[in-house]
Every structure is written in C-alpha cells, then in structure tokens.
Amino acid sequence: MFGHGSALRRSKFGAILAATLCAVSLAAPAQESAATAQDAIFARKTLKDSVCERMMNIERMIGAGQIDLGTVHTQADAISAFLLAFPHLFPPASNRWMPNAEGPPEALTLASPDLWTDFPDFYRQAGGAARSAFDLSRAERAEDVKARARELRIACDTCHALYLEDQ
C-alpha cells in the first residue's frame, strides 16, 4: 500500500515519537521537577504542531480538489499514531495553565485544568480522534477522504473546545 519512502517517513515519525515519550516518561513521579513538566509541555506542543501541519496538508488537498490518496494515507496514519501518544504527554505536574502567564513559550501551556479534572474523557477524546485519523488513512475514494477528514476535524475541534484555554 505504501512505498519505501512513506514507510521510511513513518519509521522516522515513530522514532521521534518514541524518543519523546521515553524522555518524558523516564522521570520517576517522586523526582518530577519543573524541568520535567516543561519538557512534557514542549513535547506535547511539538506533537500538536505536527498533527496540525499534517491535517492542514490534507485539508489543502481537499480544498484544491487535488486529493492524493497516498499522501492522505501517510499523513493520516502519522496523525493517528500521534494522537494515541498525545494523552501520555500530560503528567499531573504539567497542569500549569494560568491566565496571562508569562515566560518562555516552551514552558507555557494552554491546556485547561479541566483536562486533569476529567482525564478519562480527554483520553477518550484523543482515542476517538485517533480512530478517525486511522479511518482517514484507509479511505479509498475522494468522497471518503472528505467525510473522514471532516470527522477528524470535528473530533479535534471538540477536544479543543473542551480542553484548550484561550489566552
């Protein structure tokens, strides 16, 4: 289904994701520090940016009426894997949102404190979005791509509405 190049790209994505998760998870809870929370915040911002970039690529193709199924499959497959890992980048110590907070961008979070209050729902939302991305990665017709991309966009927007704070 995928050529050697797309398999190599998926391998690179997987390696980067695994390294990020490993770095964040190595700190024992008793040793968790401000630096560890900052690392988790930076990792999840990076992962979120990667998801958004791939989603925008798919939506641009749809908007231009030039859907390349191979590219959609590769992009959506990566999104699915990223979204499965995403909730694991929210350790309790990274619950640091404050209105009008100042500091380095990598230390500031827009994650709502509600995320930690109802973490099982956040986890469920991320899993549902990952399933939508997986379904998109298997779409075989342009109409299916459009429908699955719309479902994924709705899943992302719903989670953002619930768990992302506006500054």
C-alpha positions as CSV (number, residue, x, y, z in Angstrom):
1,M,0.0,0.0,0.0
2,F,2.8,2.4,0.9
3,G,6.1,2.8,-1.0
4,H,9.5,2.5,0.6
5,G,9.7,6.3,1.1
6,S,6.4,6.5,3.1
7,A,7.4,3.5,5.2
8,L,10.7,5.3,5.9
9,R,8.9,8.5,6.9
10,R,6.6,6.6,9.2
11,S,9.7,5.0,10.8
12,K,11.2,8.4,11.4
13,F,8.0,9.7,12.9
14,G,7.8,6.6,15.1
15,A,11.4,7.0,16.2
16,I,10.9,10.7,17.1
17,L,7.7,9.9,18.9
18,A,9.3,7.0,20.9
19,A,12.2,9.2,21.9
20,T,9.9,12.0,23.0
21,L,7.8,9.6,25.1
22,C,10.8,7.9,26.5
23,A,12.3,11.2,27.6
24,V,9.1,12.3,29.2
25,S,8.4,9.0,31.0
26,L,11.9,8.3,32.4
27,A,11.5,10.7,35.3
28,A,10.0,8.9,38.3
29,P,7.0,10.7,39.8
30,A,8.9,11.3,43.1
31,Q,11.6,13.0,41.1
32,E,9.4,15.1,38.9
33,S,10.5,18.7,38.7
34,A,9.7,21.9,36.9
35,A,12.0,20.9,34.1
36,T,10.2,17.6,33.6
37,A,6.8,19.4,33.4
38,Q,8.4,21.9,31.0
39,D,9.7,19.1,28.8
40,A,6.2,17.5,28.7
41,I,4.6,20.8,27.7
42,F,7.2,21.3,25.0
43,A,6.8,17.7,23.8
44,R,3.0,18.0,23.5
45,K,3.2,21.4,21.8
46,T,5.6,19.8,19.3
47,L,3.4,16.8,18.7
48,K,0.2,19.0,18.4
49,D,2.0,21.2,15.8
50,S,2.9,18.0,13.9
51,V,-0.7,16.9,13.9
52,C,-2.0,20.3,12.8
53,E,0.6,20.5,10.0
54,R,-0.5,17.1,8.6
55,M,-4.2,17.9,9.0
56,M,-3.7,21.2,7.1
57,N,-1.9,19.3,4.3
58,I,-4.9,17.1,4.0
59,E,-7.4,19.9,4.1
60,R,-5.5,21.9,1.5
61,M,-5.7,18.9,-0.9
62,I,-9.4,18.7,-0.3
63,G,-9.9,22.4,-0.8
64,A,-7.9,22.4,-4.0
65,G,-9.8,19.3,-5.3
66,Q,-6.5,17.5,-5.7
67,I,-6.5,14.6,-3.3
68,D,-3.5,12.3,-3.5
69,L,-4.6,9.2,-1.7
70,G,-1.0,8.1,-0.9
71,T,-0.2,11.4,0.8
72,V,-3.5,11.4,2.7
73,H,-2.8,7.9,3.9
74,T,0.7,8.7,5.1
75,Q,-0.4,12.0,6.8
76,A,-3.4,10.4,8.4
77,D,-1.5,7.4,9.6
78,A,1.0,9.6,11.3
79,I,-1.8,11.7,12.9
80,S,-3.4,8.5,14.2
81,A,-0.2,7.4,15.9
82,F,0.5,10.9,17.3
83,L,-3.0,11.1,18.8
84,L,-2.6,7.7,20.5
85,A,0.5,9.0,22.2
86,F,-0.8,12.5,22.9
87,P,-2.6,12.0,26.3
88,H,0.5,10.4,27.7
89,L,2.2,13.8,27.5
90,F,0.0,15.3,30.2
91,P,1.5,14.3,33.6
92,P,-0.2,15.9,36.5
93,A,2.7,18.2,37.2
94,S,2.3,19.8,33.8
95,N,-1.1,21.2,34.8
96,R,0.2,24.8,34.8
97,W,-2.3,26.9,32.9
98,M,-2.7,30.5,34.3
99,P,-4.4,33.4,32.6
100,N,-2.0,36.0,31.3
101,A,1.0,33.8,32.2
102,E,4.4,35.0,31.0
103,G,7.6,33.0,30.4
104,P,9.3,31.1,27.7
105,P,6.9,29.6,25.1
106,E,8.1,26.1,25.8
107,A,7.0,26.4,29.4
108,L,3.6,27.9,28.9
109,T,0.6,25.7,28.4
110,L,-2.8,26.3,27.0
111,A,-4.1,23.0,28.3
112,S,-7.2,23.7,30.5
113,P,-7.1,22.5,34.1
114,D,-10.4,20.7,33.2
115,L,-8.2,18.2,31.3
116,W,-6.8,16.8,34.5
117,T,-10.2,17.0,36.3
118,D,-11.7,14.8,33.7
119,F,-8.7,13.0,32.2
120,P,-10.7,9.9,31.3
121,D,-12.8,12.0,28.9
122,F,-9.7,13.6,27.5
123,Y,-8.2,10.2,26.9
124,R,-11.4,9.0,25.3
125,Q,-11.5,12.1,23.0
126,A,-7.9,11.5,21.9
127,G,-8.6,7.9,21.2
128,G,-11.7,8.8,19.2
129,A,-9.7,11.3,17.1
130,A,-7.0,8.7,16.6
131,R,-9.7,6.2,15.3
132,S,-11.0,8.9,12.9
133,A,-7.4,9.5,11.6
134,F,-6.9,5.8,11.2
135,D,-10.2,5.6,9.2
136,L,-9.0,8.5,7.1
137,S,-5.7,6.7,6.5
138,R,-7.7,3.8,4.9
139,A,-10.0,5.9,2.7
140,E,-10.0,4.8,-0.9
141,R,-12.1,7.4,-2.6
142,A,-12.1,11.2,-2.6
143,E,-15.6,11.3,-1.1
144,D,-14.4,9.0,1.7
145,V,-11.4,11.2,2.3
146,K,-13.6,14.3,2.6
147,A,-16.0,12.6,5.0
148,R,-13.3,11.1,7.2
149,A,-11.3,14.4,7.3
150,R,-14.5,16.2,8.3
151,E,-15.0,13.7,11.2
152,L,-11.4,14.2,12.3
153,R,-11.7,18.0,12.2
154,I,-14.8,17.8,14.3
155,A,-13.1,15.5,16.8
156,C,-10.1,17.9,17.1
157,D,-12.3,21.0,17.4
158,T,-14.5,19.3,20.1
159,C,-11.5,18.4,22.2
160,H,-10.0,21.9,21.8
161,A,-13.4,23.4,22.8
162,L,-13.3,21.3,26.0
163,Y,-9.6,21.3,26.9
164,L,-7.8,24.2,25.4
165,E,-7.7,27.6,27.1
166,D,-7.8,30.9,25.2
167,Q,-5.2,33.4,26.4
